[in-house]
């Protein structure tokens, strides 16, 4: 009797406990289009183990919000996020409102939706602030 095939090492099993961990160990790939869009159902399954992130109503982006003590704290977090984004060459939209409320939004503009790169960067941002 043979055992069932194991999941592809390139993508975490949706909803698996190791999904966020697997994403954080991966690297983003350049995207100028032509990569598959991750649909809302699959994205939601990935986010089960990434509770700091929320799927947009249209399923095309994920976001993370953090209130910091002050403006400098928000800017410090942005600078740390910028280092990760630059290393991965996948850049989130970063917003400071009310002088200390930071919002990070990830989407893959070239495909007008979510790609694996968004979850890779999200997982790495989570690791920064654990």
C-alpha positions, 0 to 999 in steps of 0.5 A: 500500500502506498502512502498519499502524495505529500503536499507540494513544498512550494506552497503551504497546505491551505489552513495548515498550522505551518502555513505562516511559517512556510511563507516566512521561509520563502522568497518573493518572485518577481511578478509582472503578471502571469501568476495565478491570483489567490482567490478569497477562499484560499486567502482566508484559509492562509489567514487562519494562522496569520491572525494579525492580517485581514482579508479585504471585502473584495478579496484583493488585498490583506491588511494589518493594523497596529496602534503605536504609542506615538508617531516615532513608534509608527515610523520605526515600524515602517522603517523595519517593514521597508527593509523586509519589503526592499529585500523581497522586492514586494512593497506594501502600501503603508499608511499612518493616520491619527499620528500613530495608527499604522496600516499595512496593505498588501496586494499584487498590483500587476495581477489586481489581486493577491499572490503568494508574494503578499503572504510571504511579506505578511509572514515576514512582517509578523516575524518582525513584531513577535 
